[in-house]
Amino acid sequence: MPTIRVFILLALNQNWPIHQLDVANAFLHGDIHETVYMTQPKGFEDTLHPNHVCLLKKAIYGLKQAPRQWFHKFSSHLISHGFKQSQADYSLFTFTNSDIQIHLLIYVDDILLAGNHSETVSKLIQNLSHQFIMKYLGTVNHFLGIQIQNNSTSYFLSQSTYATSILSQARMSSCKPLSNPSFTKLPNIPFTDPILHNPLSYKQFTGSLQYLTITRPDIAYSVNVLCQHMHDSQPVHYHLLKRLLKYLQGTIHFDLPITKGPLKLTTLSDADWASDPTTRRSTLGYCSFLGSTLISWSVKKQHTVARSSTDAEYRAIAAATADILWLQKLLVDFQVNSVQSTKLYCDNMSAIAIEIDHHFVRDHIQSQHILLMPISTVDQIADIFTKSLFTKRFQLLRFKLTVQPEPSICREVSEQLSTTSHNLTANKPIA
């Protein structure tokens, strides 16, 4: 998903249209190199040889190797035509020839394509459509269940339709919305919801919410807490699940914007020491911005118990450093060569001071791949990934994460405010 966000951001910055293609029956294109037999399919049995079996010459759906063989055939075709496969993300292919630059991103049978030479892009689409059975879907507006709206200066990634379907399944489409997805004080009332109070329903809704975090980083921490208790959910977790669904009801039209700007990578990391009351393990979180666009984030419970808050914060820095190095490698594959060091912000001064004792972070600081920078706890955006927050604090950090209502919703609110203001002015008595 970070690759997709970077792909869209770079196309936006270069004013390249993003084309979308869909491969029909993708797995049937793969070649089989092993000897594989199958029973005769129903309705196509050979009456003269009913006990014979079929020798497969091409891949079919249901074979374990079918996805791999399809991707191998498609990638081999691209490489034979001058494309280079990214080492940071194998689903990304780039073509560079003189002044021509083209990027192609594939996810199973969905393809995004963008470049600076429209004639070459058109020829590539024709070539792929001739080699494989493909459908050209025009410029991108819906990819992997994500609605993609765009204007001249930005794209907006939204899963509002998907979120609506989750609420509908939970029969909470008309529930009272809440302004915070988690609580800082545990509820002491019994949980009585007949739909959600079921271990299977808990797992199903939690899995669905996990996919929603693709465009909603503001719920990442709450979903992470739910995921930790998939097999031992307690009443408090059912309360948290219902509260999160009520929060979605009030923010159903929030999305993640991708906006033009300088391609400067910045990361913030944070940790909440010994936050799990049972295991006493800490929770780490970090997020990375490319310019003003949020492209990557993560929430994780640390594998071992940290002996101090400094230890927990430093492990968060190490995790963020690994993500920074991967993003830097990805940007190089996109032909974005940033000579500036990536600034990594941390609100724990002790964690910054001990980097000389830890080789991984120390080496990358010395080679100037990253610069460790102090930041006040008040301004620490990654704080939203590590703990439950009071509503005012949560809403402030959500704003800094750039999660916001869809443009159409903003326009409606703006028009309503404008109409109200006009009416008040019109009815105002003259002094």
N, C-alpha and C positions, 0 to 999 in steps of 0.2 A: 503493500500500500504506500509506503514512502516513495517508492519508485514512480508510482502513478502520479502522486502529487507533484514530484519534481518534474516529471514529464509534462504535465499540464502547465506548470509554472513557466518552464523554459519556452514552450510553444507560445504562451501568452506574451512573454517578454519579447519574443522575436516576431510577434504578430503572424504566426503560422496557423493556418486552419488545422484542426485535428480531425482526421478522417477515421471512421470506424468500419470494420469489416467483421462479418460473422461466417465461420466455416461450417458448412453443412456436413453432418455425419463425419466429424473430424477423425474419430478413431478408425474409420474404415479406410483411411488413406495410408495407414502404416503397413510396412512390409514385415512378414514373419520370416525369421531366419532359423527358428527351431522347428522341429517336427511336431506338429500339434494336430491331433485328431478330435473330431466331435461326432456325436450321434446325429443321424439324419434329422433335420428339423421337421416338426409336425406340419403336415400338409404338403411336404416335398419329398416324401419317402419314395425310394425306387422300389416298385412292386416286384421287379425281377430279382432284386438283391436287397431284401428288407433287413438283413443282418450286417450289411456293409456300413462302414463309417466314412466320414468326409475328411480329406486331408486339406487343411487350411493353407491357402497361399497368400492371403491378406489377413490383416487384423480385423477382429470384430469386437463389438461391445461385450464386456464380460471377461475378456482375457486380462490377466494381471499385467502383461507387457504392452497392452494396447495403448495406454497413454504415453508410455516412454517411446514406443515405436513411432507414434504420430509426431511427437515433438522432435525426435531425431530426424525424421524425413523433412519436416518443415524447416528446421534449423539448418540442415545440410543444404537445402535448396537456397536459402538466403546467403549462406556462406559462400556457395558456388557463384553467386552474383555479386560478390564484393563486400558483403556485410561482415562486421566483426561482432562476435558475441561478448557481451559484458562479463567480466569476471566477478563483479560485485553482485550482479543479478542476472542469472542465465536467461531470463525471459526478455531481456533488453538487447536489441540489435541496432548497431549504428553503421551508417554508410557515409564515407567521406571521400570525395573525389574533386580535387581542385577547390572550387568555391561551393560545391554542392554538399549539403549536409542533410541527412535523413535519419530519423529515429523511428524504430518500430518496437512496440511492446505487445507481447502476446500472453494471454491468460487462458489456457486450455484451447478454446475455440473462438475467443473474442480478441480482436486485434485493434490497437490504436496505432495510427501512422501520422507523422508530421514531418515537414521538411521545408527548406527554403527555396526549392525549385519545383514549381507546380507541374511542369512537364514531366520531369523525372518521376515524381510521385504518381502521376496519372499512368505512366508506363508501368510502374511497379504494380499498381492495382490491377491493371490489365493482365500482367504476367502472372500474378498470384491467382487471379480468377480463372485463367486458362489452365494453370497447373493443378489447382485444387478447386473444388466446388465451393465458391464463396458468394456471399451476398453483400453488396456495398450498401451501407446504412446511412451514408452521408456524413455530415459533421457530427461530432459526438454530442449526445444529449442524455444518454442513459448507458451506464457501464457497470456491470456486476451488481445490479440492483441499486446503484447510486444515481440519483438525478443530477445532471450537470447543466446548470444554467450559465449563460455567459453574456457579457457585454464587451465593449471595447477595452475596458480597463481591468476586468476581473472575471473569474469563474466562481461559481458557488456550488459546493458539493452538499447534497442533501439526501437524507433517507426518511423523509417525512411520511411517504406512503408506507414504507416498511414499519415505521414506528406506529402508525395508525393501525396496521394489521395486528401488531402485538397487543395493543390496547383493546382491540376488538375481540381477540381471542380470550383475553382476561376479563371481558365484559366490563371494561372500565372506560369506555369511550366517552361517557358523560360524568366521570368522577370529578370531585373537587380537586383542582390542581394545587400543588405545593411549590414553593420557591426554592427548595433545597432537597437534593436527592438522598441525603443521609442525615443522621441525627447525632448530636453530641451527647444527648442524655437518653439512655436506654428506656424504652417503654415498659411499663409494668402491668399492662392489660393483656388478657388472653387474646390469641389470634383466632378469628372465627370465619375468615373468608372461605366459602365452600369450594372455590375453584383453585385458589393458590395454595391452600393448606393441603398439599399433597406432594410427596417426595418426587414423583414423576413430573408433575406440573412445574415444580421448582426447577428441576434440571432443564426442562424444555424452555422455560422462559429465560432462565439464566443464559443458556446457549444462544438464544435469539438476541438477547441484549448484548452479548459479547460481540456479535457481528455489527451491532449498531454503533459501537465505539469507533468504527472506521471514520465516521464524520462527527462524532460527539465525544471529544476528549473530556468534556466536563463530567461525564458519568463513568469515566474509566476507573476511578478509585472504588466507587460503589459496586460496580460490576466485578472488580477484582475480589472484593470481600465476599460477594455471593459465590464466586467460582471456587473459593477456598473451602467452601462447605457444601459442595455438591453431594457428597455421600454421607454427611452427618448434619444436615440442616436442623437448626433449632428454632424455637418460636421467634427469637430475635431476628433471625435471618429472613423469616417469612414477613415480619414487619418491615424489614429493610427493602425486600423485594416490592412490597406493595407501595411503600413510600417512593421508591424509584419510579414506579409506573405512574404514580400521581404527579411526580415532577415532570415526566415526559408529557403528560397531558397538557401541562401549562407551557411547555417549550417545544411543541410538536413541529413547529416551523423554523426551528433554529437550524443553522447550517454552518459549514466551514468555508470561509472565503479564501480564494487564491488570488492575490493581487500583484500587480506589476511593482517592480522595485529592484534596487541593487541586490545582486546575488551574494550576499554576505551571510555566512553561517554563524549562528549564535546558539549556545546551549545553556540550559539552566538545570541544575540537579539539586535534589533535596532528599532527606531521609527522616523518618519518624522513629526514634530509638525505642526498641522494646515495645512496639505498639500492640503486638498480639498478646493478650492477657494470658493465654494458655501456654504458648511455646516461648514467649518473650523474644520472638524474632522481630527484627525491624522491617519496615516497609520503605523501599526506595522508589523514587520517581524522577524522571527527567523528560525534558522536551527540547526540541531543536527547531529553530526558525531559520528559513532561508529568506533573507530580507524581512518582510513583515508577514510572511506566510508560514504557518505552522505545518511542518512536513513530517515530523516524527515525534513519538512520545511513548512512554512505557511506565507501567506500574508493576512492581514485583516485590514479593516477600523474600527477604534474604535467606540464603540456605542455612546459615549457622547463626548462632546468637552473637551479637556484637557486645563487646565488653564495655563500650562507652559510646556516647553520642558521636564523638569524633571518629571512632572506628566505623560506625554505621554510615556517617556522612562520606567517609573516604571510600567505602565500598560503592556508594552511589556515584561518586566521581569516577571510579574505575569503570563502572557499567556505562556511564555517559561517554567516557573516553572511547570505549570500544565502538559505541554507536557513531561517534564523530568520525572515527577513522573509516568506518564503512561508508558513511555519507560522503566523505572526501573522495574515496575511491570511486563511488558512484558518480559524483560530479565530474571526475576526470573522464569517465566513460561517456558522459554527455558532452564532452569537449568544453567543460566549464573549468578553467584553470584559475583557481583563486590563490594568489600569492600571499594573502593575509592569513595569519594564524587565527584559528577559531577560538573565540572567547568562551570560556566555560565558567559560569557564575555559580558560586556556592556561598551560603550564608553562615558557614562555620569556619572561623578563622583558624582554629586548631587543625582542621582537616587540610586547609591550604598549607599550613606550616610544616606538616609531616610528609610532604611529597618526596623529600629527599631520601626517605627510608623505604620507599616502595618503587621498585624498578619499573613497573609497567607505566605508571603515570609519569614518573620522573623522566624516563627516557623520551617520552613524547613531548614533555615540557621543554627539555633541553634541545630537542630538534625543532622546536617552535611549531609543531603541528597544532598544539593548543596553548592557550594562555589562561591560567587559573586566575579568576577575578573575584574579589569579594562583592557581596551584595547584601543589603539589609533584608532581614526576615520579612519585613513589610512588603518589599518589592519582589520577593521570591515567588515567581509564577508556579514553579514545580511543587509548591506547597499543596496545591489542589490535588496532587496525585498520591499524597502520603497519609492523609488523615481526614476525618470528618471536620467540617468547618462550620462556624456560625454563618447564617444566611448572608449577611452583609459582606463578610469576607469572601464567601464563596462566589457571590455575584461579581465582586470586583475582579477576582482572579479569572472567572469565566470570561469577562470582558477582555482581559489582557491576553487570554488564550485565542481571542478573535472569534469565538463562537458567538453567533448573532442571529437574529431573525432573518428569514428569507427577504430579499429585496422587495418583493410584492407586498409582504406584510408590513415592512417599514413604510412603504409608500401609502398604504391604507391608513396607518396610524398618523402619518404626517398630514394626509389630507383631512382626517378627522380633526386633528388639532388645529389645522388652518381654518376649517369651517367653524369650529367652536370659537376661535379667536376672532374671526370675522363677525360672527353673530354678537359676541360680547361687545365688540367695537361699535356695531350698528345700533345696539340698544343702550349705549352709554349716554347718559344725559349731558347736555351741553352746559358747561359752567357759566 
